[in-house]
């Protein structure tokens, strides 16, 4: 874990070796598990978003990502 502090906020970086969908969101031993329905519900709380589909893509996967209208990095 790498941490940096700026004012009252703290930014931490964790080495993620795998990302999977599961029944609850958690991080353990490099594996980030995401509750897909929880994430979808949080995203749809915004009145600016009508619908969302969430898929996981890993480096090296044979995929083409298209129709990205906006990308935001959470901070």
N, CA, C and O atoms as a GROMACS GRO file, in nm:
protein
  300
    1UNK      N    1   0.084  -0.117   0.000
    1UNK     CA    2   0.000   0.000   0.000
    1UNK      C    3   0.089   0.123   0.000
    1UNK      O    4   0.185   0.132   0.076
    2UNK      N    5   0.056   0.218  -0.086
    2UNK     CA    6   0.127   0.345  -0.093
    2UNK      C    7   0.031   0.454  -0.050
    2UNK      O    8  -0.081   0.462  -0.100
    3UNK      N    9   0.074   0.539   0.043
    3UNK     CA   10  -0.013   0.645   0.093
    3UNK      C   11   0.051   0.780   0.074
    3UNK      O   12   0.173   0.794   0.083
    4UNK      N   13  -0.032   0.880   0.048
    4UNK     CA   14   0.013   1.019   0.048
    4UNK      C   15  -0.096   1.102   0.114
    4UNK      O   16  -0.214   1.071   0.101
    5UNK      N   17  -0.055   1.207   0.183
    5UNK     CA   18  -0.150   1.289   0.256
    5UNK      C   19  -0.147   1.431   0.202
    5UNK      O   20  -0.040   1.487   0.180
    6UNK      N   21  -0.264   1.487   0.182
    6UNK     CA   22  -0.278   1.625   0.136
    6UNK      C   23  -0.390   1.688   0.216
    6UNK      O   24  -0.507   1.657   0.193
    7UNK      N   25  -0.356   1.776   0.310
    7UNK     CA   26  -0.460   1.836   0.394
    7UNK      C   27  -0.525   1.731   0.480
    7UNK      O   28  -0.457   1.656   0.550
    8UNK      N   29  -0.658   1.724   0.475
    8UNK     CA   30  -0.729   1.627   0.556
    8UNK      C   31  -0.765   1.501   0.478
    8UNK      O   32  -0.830   1.411   0.531
    9UNK      N   33  -0.724   1.493   0.351
    9UNK     CA   34  -0.752   1.376   0.270
    9UNK      C   35  -0.630   1.286   0.262
    9UNK      O   36  -0.516   1.333   0.268
   10UNK      N   37  -0.655   1.156   0.250
   10UNK     CA   38  -0.546   1.061   0.239
   10UNK      C   39  -0.572   0.974   0.116
   10UNK      O   40  -0.679   0.915   0.104
   11UNK      N   41  -0.475   0.965   0.027
   11UNK     CA   42  -0.484   0.883  -0.092
   11UNK      C   43  -0.400   0.758  -0.071
   11UNK      O   44  -0.281   0.766  -0.040
   12UNK      N   45  -0.462   0.642  -0.088
   12UNK     CA   46  -0.391   0.516  -0.070
   12UNK      C   47  -0.400   0.435  -0.199
   12UNK      O   48  -0.504   0.434  -0.264
   13UNK      N   49  -0.293   0.368  -0.235
   13UNK     CA   50  -0.290   0.282  -0.353
   13UNK      C   51  -0.270   0.138  -0.307
   13UNK      O   52  -0.186   0.111  -0.221
   14UNK      N   53  -0.346   0.046  -0.365
   14UNK     CA   54  -0.337  -0.095  -0.331
   14UNK      C   55  -0.305  -0.173  -0.458
   14UNK      O   56  -0.359  -0.143  -0.565
   15UNK      N   57  -0.219  -0.272  -0.448
   15UNK     CA   58  -0.188  -0.356  -0.563
   15UNK      C   59  -0.301  -0.456  -0.584
   15UNK      O   60  -0.325  -0.543  -0.500
   16UNK      N   61  -0.371  -0.442  -0.695
   16UNK     CA   62  -0.483  -0.530  -0.729
   16UNK      C   63  -0.434  -0.629  -0.834
   16UNK      O   64  -0.388  -0.589  -0.941
   17UNK      N   65  -0.444  -0.758  -0.803
   17UNK     CA   66  -0.400  -0.860  -0.896
   17UNK      C   67  -0.515  -0.923  -0.973
   17UNK      O   68  -0.495  -0.984  -1.078
   18UNK      N   69  -0.637  -0.906  -0.921
   18UNK     CA   70  -0.755  -0.964  -0.986
   18UNK      C   71  -0.878  -0.886  -0.943
   18UNK      O   72  -0.886  -0.839  -0.830
   19UNK      N   73  -0.975  -0.873  -1.035
   19UNK     CA   74  -1.103  -0.809  -1.005
   19UNK      C   75  -1.212  -0.907  -1.045
   19UNK      O   76  -1.214  -0.958  -1.157
   20UNK      N   77  -1.305  -0.934  -0.950
   20UNK     CA   78  -1.413  -1.028  -0.976
   20UNK      C   79  -1.544  -0.971  -0.923
   20UNK      O   80  -1.544  -0.882  -0.837
   21UNK      N   81  -1.656  -1.023  -0.973
   21UNK     CA   82  -1.787  -0.990  -0.917
   21UNK      C   83  -1.817  -1.089  -0.806
   21UNK      O   84  -1.783  -1.207  -0.815
   22UNK      N   85  -1.882  -1.040  -0.700
   22UNK     CA   86  -1.919  -1.126  -0.588
   22UNK      C   87  -2.043  -1.073  -0.519
   22UNK      O   88  -2.105  -0.978  -0.566
   23UNK      N   89  -2.078  -1.135  -0.407
   23UNK     CA   90  -2.200  -1.094  -0.338
   23UNK      C   91  -2.179  -0.977  -0.242
   23UNK      O   92  -2.276  -0.926  -0.185
   24UNK      N   93  -2.053  -0.933  -0.226
   24UNK     CA   94  -2.026  -0.812  -0.148
   24UNK      C   95  -1.893  -0.753  -0.194
   24UNK      O   96  -1.805  -0.824  -0.243
   25UNK      N   97  -1.879  -0.622  -0.178
   25UNK     CA   98  -1.758  -0.554  -0.219
   25UNK      C   99  -1.652  -0.568  -0.110
   25UNK      O  100  -1.678  -0.540   0.007
   26UNK      N  101  -1.532  -0.614  -0.150
   26UNK     CA  102  -1.425  -0.633  -0.052
   26UNK      C  103  -1.291  -0.637  -0.124
   26UNK      O  104  -1.284  -0.648  -0.246
   27UNK      N  105  -1.184  -0.627  -0.045
   27UNK     CA  106  -1.047  -0.639  -0.097
   27UNK      C  107  -0.971  -0.729  -0.002
   27UNK      O  108  -0.964  -0.703   0.118
   28UNK      N  109  -0.912  -0.837  -0.056
   28UNK     CA  110  -0.837  -0.930   0.027
   28UNK      C  111  -0.727  -0.995  -0.056
   28UNK      O  112  -0.754  -1.052  -0.162
   29UNK      N  113  -0.603  -0.986  -0.008
   29UNK     CA  114  -0.488  -1.049  -0.074
   29UNK      C  115  -0.478  -1.014  -0.223
   29UNK      O  116  -0.450  -1.102  -0.305
   30UNK      N  117  -0.499  -0.889  -0.256
   30UNK     CA  118  -0.485  -0.845  -0.395
   30UNK      C  119  -0.606  -0.866  -0.482
   30UNK      O  120  -0.607  -0.823  -0.598
   31UNK      N  121  -0.710  -0.930  -0.430
   31UNK     CA  122  -0.831  -0.956  -0.508
   31UNK      C  123  -0.940  -0.856  -0.468
   31UNK      O  124  -0.982  -0.852  -0.352
   32UNK      N  125  -0.983  -0.776  -0.565
   32UNK     CA  126  -1.092  -0.681  -0.544
   32UNK      C  127  -1.221  -0.747  -0.590
   32UNK      O  128  -1.236  -0.780  -0.708
   33UNK      N  129  -1.313  -0.767  -0.497
   33UNK     CA  130  -1.443  -0.825  -0.528
   33UNK      C  131  -1.546  -0.713  -0.528
   33UNK      O  132  -1.552  -0.633  -0.434
   34UNK      N  133  -1.627  -0.706  -0.633
   34UNK     CA  134  -1.724  -0.599  -0.648
   34UNK      C  135  -1.864  -0.657  -0.650
   34UNK      O  136  -1.894  -0.748  -0.726
   35UNK      N  137  -1.951  -0.602  -0.564
   35UNK     CA  138  -2.093  -0.635  -0.568
   35UNK      C  139  -2.153  -0.556  -0.684
   35UNK      O  140  -2.174  -0.435  -0.673
   36UNK      N  141  -2.181  -0.624  -0.794
   36UNK     CA  142  -2.225  -0.559  -0.917
   36UNK      C  143  -2.355  -0.480  -0.898
   36UNK      O  144  -2.366  -0.368  -0.949
   37UNK      N  145  -2.450  -0.535  -0.827
   37UNK     CA  146  -2.579  -0.467  -0.807
   37UNK      C  147  -2.563  -0.344  -0.718
   37UNK      O  148  -2.629  -0.243  -0.740
   38UNK      N  149  -2.478  -0.353  -0.617
   38UNK     CA  150  -2.452  -0.238  -0.531
   38UNK      C  151  -2.389  -0.125  -0.612
   38UNK      O  152  -2.430  -0.009  -0.599
   39UNK      N  153  -2.291  -0.157  -0.696
   39UNK     CA  154  -2.226  -0.057  -0.780
   39UNK      C  155  -2.326   0.004  -0.878
   39UNK      O  156  -2.328   0.126  -0.897
   40UNK      N  157  -2.408  -0.080  -0.939
   40UNK     CA  158  -2.509  -0.031  -1.034
   40UNK      C  159  -2.606   0.065  -0.965
   40UNK      O  160  -2.639   0.170  -1.020
   41UNK      N  161  -2.650   0.030  -0.846
   41UNK     CA  162  -2.742   0.116  -0.771
   41UNK      C  163  -2.679   0.250  -0.739
   41UNK      O  164  -2.744   0.354  -0.751
   42UNK      N  165  -2.552   0.249  -0.699
   42UNK     CA  166  -2.483   0.375  -0.668
   42UNK      C  167  -2.472   0.464  -0.792
   42UNK      O  168  -2.493   0.585  -0.784
   43UNK      N  169  -2.439   0.404  -0.905
   43UNK     CA  170  -2.426   0.481  -1.029
   43UNK      C  171  -2.560   0.540  -1.070
   43UNK      O  172  -2.566   0.655  -1.112
   44UNK      N  173  -2.667   0.462  -1.057
   44UNK     CA  174  -2.799   0.506  -1.100
   44UNK      C  175  -2.862   0.608  -1.006
   44UNK      O  176  -2.969   0.660  -1.036
   45UNK      N  177  -2.798   0.637  -0.893
   45UNK     CA  178  -2.846   0.744  -0.805
   45UNK      C  179  -2.833   0.880  -0.872
   45UNK      O  180  -2.905   0.973  -0.837
   46UNK      N  181  -2.744   0.892  -0.968
   46UNK     CA  182  -2.725   1.018  -1.039
   46UNK      C  183  -2.841   1.040  -1.136
   46UNK      O  184  -2.874   0.951  -1.214
   47UNK      N  185  -2.903   1.157  -1.130
   47UNK     CA  186  -3.012   1.185  -1.224
   47UNK      C  187  -2.962   1.201  -1.368
   47UNK      O  188  -3.042   1.204  -1.462
   48UNK      N  189  -2.832   1.210  -1.387
   48UNK     CA  190  -2.774   1.226  -1.520
   48UNK      C  191  -2.754   1.093  -1.593
   48UNK      O  192  -2.726   1.092  -1.713
   49UNK      N  193  -2.769   0.982  -1.520
   49UNK     CA  194  -2.746   0.850  -1.580
   49UNK      C  195  -2.876   0.773  -1.583
   49UNK      O  196  -2.939   0.749  -1.480
   50UNK      N  197  -2.917   0.735  -1.704
   50UNK     CA  198  -3.043   0.664  -1.724
   50UNK      C  199  -3.029   0.514  -1.705
   50UNK      O  200  -3.117   0.449  -1.648
   51UNK      N  201  -2.918   0.458  -1.753
   51UNK     CA  202  -2.895   0.314  -1.742
   51UNK      C  203  -2.745   0.287  -1.747
   51UNK      O  204  -2.669   0.370  -1.798
   52UNK      N  205  -2.703   0.174  -1.696
   52UNK     CA  206  -2.561   0.139  -1.696
   52UNK      C  207  -2.546  -0.012  -1.706
   52UNK      O  208  -2.622  -0.088  -1.644
   53UNK      N  209  -2.447  -0.055  -1.783
   53UNK     CA  210  -2.407  -0.195  -1.789
   53UNK      C  211  -2.264  -0.202  -1.740
   53UNK      O  212  -2.180  -0.121  -1.779
   54UNK      N  213  -2.234  -0.298  -1.654
   54UNK     CA  214  -2.100  -0.310  -1.596
   54UNK      C  215  -2.042  -0.445  -1.635
   54UNK      O  216  -2.101  -0.550  -1.610
   55UNK      N  217  -1.925  -0.441  -1.697
   55UNK     CA  218  -1.853  -0.562  -1.734
   55UNK      C  219  -1.708  -0.547  -1.692
   55UNK      O  220  -1.655  -0.436  -1.690
   56UNK      N  221  -1.644  -0.657  -1.659
   56UNK     CA  222  -1.503  -0.655  -1.623
   56UNK      C  223  -1.418  -0.694  -1.743
   56UNK      O  224  -1.450  -0.790  -1.814
   57UNK      N  225  -1.312  -0.620  -1.765
   57UNK     CA  226  -1.217  -0.649  -1.872
   57UNK      C  227  -1.078  -0.644  -1.812
   57UNK      O  228  -1.042  -0.549  -1.743
   58UNK      N  229  -1.000  -0.746  -1.839
   58UNK     CA  230  -0.863  -0.753  -1.786
   58UNK      C  231  -0.763  -0.729  -1.899
   58UNK      O  232  -0.794  -0.755  -2.015
   59UNK      N  233  -0.645  -0.680  -1.864
   59UNK     CA  234  -0.540  -0.665  -1.966
   59UNK      C  235  -0.517  -0.797  -2.038
   59UNK      O  236  -0.506  -0.902  -1.975
   60UNK      N  237  -0.511  -0.792  -2.170
   60UNK     CA  238  -0.489  -0.913  -2.248
   60UNK      C  239  -0.617  -0.976  -2.299
   60UNK      O  240  -0.611  -1.061  -2.388
   61UNK      N  241  -0.734  -0.937  -2.245
   61UNK     CA  242  -0.862  -0.990  -2.294
   61UNK      C  243  -0.885  -0.942  -2.437
   61UNK      O  244  -0.852  -0.828  -2.471
   62UNK      N  245  -0.942  -1.028  -2.520
   62UNK     CA  246  -0.971  -0.994  -2.658
   62UNK      C  247  -1.107  -0.924  -2.664
   62UNK      O  248  -1.209  -0.987  -2.689
   63UNK      N  249  -1.106  -0.794  -2.641
   63UNK     CA  250  -1.230  -0.715  -2.639
   63UNK      C  251  -1.208  -0.583  -2.711
   63UNK      O  252  -1.095  -0.538  -2.730
   64UNK      N  253  -1.317  -0.524  -2.750
   64UNK     CA  254  -1.313  -0.389  -2.806
   64UNK      C  255  -1.414  -0.306  -2.727
   64UNK      O  256  -1.532  -0.338  -2.721
   65UNK      N  257  -1.366  -0.200  -2.666
   65UNK     CA  258  -1.452  -0.112  -2.587
   65UNK      C  259  -1.489   0.006  -2.675
   65UNK      O  260  -1.403   0.080  -2.721
   66UNK      N  261  -1.620   0.023  -2.698
   66UNK     CA  262  -1.669   0.132  -2.783
   66UNK      C  263  -1.779   0.209  -2.711
   66UNK      O  264  -1.830   0.164  -2.608
   67UNK      N  265  -1.815   0.322  -2.765
   67UNK     CA  266  -1.923   0.406  -2.713
   67UNK      C  267  -1.894   0.461  -2.574
   67UNK      O  268  -1.986   0.476  -2.493
   68UNK      N  269  -1.770   0.491  -2.548
   68UNK     CA  270  -1.737   0.557  -2.422
   68UNK      C  271  -1.760   0.706  -2.443
   68UNK      O  272  -1.687   0.771  -2.518
   69UNK      N  273  -1.862   0.758  -2.378
   69UNK     CA  274  -1.895   0.899  -2.394
   69UNK      C  275  -1.824   0.986  -2.292
   69UNK      O  276  -1.792   1.102  -2.319
   70UNK      N  277  -1.799   0.931  -2.176
   70UNK     CA  278  -1.732   1.007  -2.072
   70UNK      C  279  -1.665   0.909  -1.977
   70UNK      O  280  -1.722   0.805  -1.943
   71UNK      N  281  -1.547   0.941  -1.936
   71UNK     CA  282  -1.474   0.857  -1.842
   71UNK      C  283  -1.431   0.944  -1.726
   71UNK      O  284  -1.374   1.052  -1.746
   72UNK      N  285  -1.457   0.898  -1.605
   72UNK     CA  286  -1.418   0.974  -1.486
   72UNK      C  287  -1.335   0.885  -1.396
   72UNK      O  288  -1.371   0.770  -1.371
   73UNK      N  289  -1.224   0.938  -1.347
   73UNK     CA  290  -1.141   0.866  -1.252
   73UNK      C  291  -1.185   0.907  -1.112
   73UNK      O  292  -1.176   1.025  -1.078
   74UNK      N  293  -1.233   0.812  -1.030
   74UNK     CA  294  -1.275   0.849  -0.895
   74UNK      C  295  -1.156   0.894  -0.811
   74UNK      O  296  -1.051   0.830  -0.812
   75UNK      N  297  -1.173   1.002  -0.740
   75UNK     CA  298  -1.068   1.054  -0.652
   75UNK      C  299  -1.130   1.101  -0.524
   75UNK      O  300  -1.060   1.148  -0.435
   0.00000   0.00000   0.00000
